Amino acid sequence: MGVENNIQTEKVLHAISGIYNTMHLFDLKKSACEELYAFKEVHDLFTNNKDKHDIQGIIHFIIKKTTTKEYLPALLEFTNLSNLNERLVDKKILSFDFVGAIHGWTRCSFIPVEYDEDGKIVKILYTTRRIQTDKEREEKLLDC
């Protein structure tokens, strides 16, 4: 089962590579995080602080440094790892749009890639993607 899960994880990662600005793989069982890639600001924050925080701590640390105050409380709640299994029931992805302090409108998502035999998430991708252009197009359409 382990080898099969690793192959499935690799297939998922390959299929979605190139779409996102940042992509981190969280191993919730081992409380480990692997940066697959990230834009410079997040990479630097992650690299300089990964030994100071657990997974939840590093996510919230980076969010506090890269998000506008308006969206901070909602994004901190969205990235709460303790209730991910409940929030992802019957979903393949969980996303939240917010205004980031660095790149404007951004969409962050959790994408489960591996479950244990009890159906609990073992590995999950946390991704971000800049959606500023999409939001600007949407505003233009709504103004018509």
C-alpha positions in Angstrom: 0.0 0.0 0.0 2.9 2.4 0.8 4.5 2.1 -2.7 1.1 2.5 -4.3 0.5 5.7 -2.3 3.9 7.1 -3.2 3.2 6.5 -6.9 -0.2 8.1 -6.6 1.4 11.1 -4.8 4.0 11.5 -7.6 1.3 11.4 -10.3 -0.7 14.1 -8.5 2.3 16.4 -8.1 3.4 16.0 -11.7 -0.2 16.7 -13.0 -0.5 20.0 -11.1 3.1 21.3 -11.3 3.5 24.7 -13.0 0.0 25.9 -12.0 0.9 27.3 -8.6 3.1 30.1 -7.2 3.8 28.0 -4.1 3.4 24.3 -3.3 4.2 22.6 0.0 3.6 19.0 0.8 2.5 18.4 4.4 2.9 15.0 6.0 0.4 15.3 8.8 1.3 12.0 10.4 5.0 12.9 10.6 4.4 16.6 11.2 6.8 17.3 8.3 6.7 19.8 5.5 8.5 19.7 2.1 8.7 22.8 0.0 8.2 21.7 -3.6 8.6 25.3 -4.8 7.7 28.8 -3.8 8.2 32.4 -4.9 11.2 34.1 -3.3 9.4 35.8 -0.4 7.6 32.7 0.8 10.7 30.5 0.2 12.8 32.8 2.3 10.3 33.0 5.2 9.9 29.2 5.1 13.6 28.5 4.9 14.5 30.9 7.7 11.8 29.8 10.1 11.1 26.1 9.4 13.1 24.9 12.4 11.3 27.4 14.8 7.8 26.2 14.1 5.7 23.1 13.6 3.7 22.8 10.4 0.7 24.8 11.7 3.1 27.4 13.2 5.0 27.9 9.9 1.8 28.2 7.9 0.4 30.9 10.3 3.8 32.6 10.5 4.0 33.0 6.7 0.4 34.0 6.4 0.9 36.8 9.0 3.8 38.1 7.0 2.1 37.9 3.5 -1.6 38.7 4.0 -3.5 41.9 4.4 -5.1 42.6 7.8 -8.6 42.5 6.3 -8.2 38.8 5.3 -5.9 37.6 8.1 -8.5 36.2 10.6 -10.4 34.3 7.9 -7.2 32.9 6.3 -5.8 31.8 9.7 -9.1 29.9 10.3 -9.0 28.5 6.8 -5.5 27.1 7.3 -6.3 25.4 10.6 -5.0 21.9 10.1 -6.8 20.4 13.1 -10.2 20.2 11.3 -9.1 19.5 7.7 -10.5 16.0 7.6 -14.0 17.3 8.5 -13.9 20.2 6.1 -12.7 18.0 3.2 -15.4 15.4 3.5 -16.7 14.7 0.0 -14.4 17.3 -1.5 -11.3 17.0 -3.7 -10.0 20.5 -3.0 -10.7 23.2 -0.4 -9.9 26.8 -1.6 -10.0 30.3 -0.2 -9.5 33.6 -2.1 -7.8 36.6 -0.3 -5.8 39.7 -1.0 -2.2 39.0 -0.3 0.2 41.8 0.8 2.8 40.8 -1.8 1.0 39.7 -5.0 -2.6 40.9 -4.6 -5.5 38.5 -5.1 -4.4 35.0 -4.3 -6.1 31.6 -4.0 -4.8 29.1 -1.5 -5.9 25.5 -1.6 -5.6 22.3 0.3 -5.5 19.2 -2.0 -5.4 15.8 -0.2 -3.0 13.4 -1.9 -2.8 10.5 0.5 -5.1 8.9 3.1 -4.5 6.2 5.7 -6.6 3.0 5.9 -9.1 4.8 8.2 -9.7 7.5 5.6 -7.8 10.3 7.4 -5.5 12.6 5.4 -1.9 11.7 5.7 -0.4 14.0 3.1 -1.9 17.2 1.8 -0.7 19.9 -0.7 -1.0 23.5 0.3 -0.9 25.6 -2.8 -1.1 29.3 -3.6 -1.8 30.8 -7.0 -2.0 34.5 -8.0 -5.5 35.3 -9.4 -5.2 39.1 -9.7 -5.8 39.0 -13.4 -8.9 36.8 -13.0 -10.3 39.1 -10.4 -9.7 42.2 -12.6 -11.5 40.5 -15.5 -14.4 39.6 -13.2 -14.7 43.2 -12.0 -14.8 44.4 -15.7 -17.6 42.0 -16.5 -19.6 43.0 -13.5 -19.2 46.7 -14.4 -20.8 46.2 -17.8 
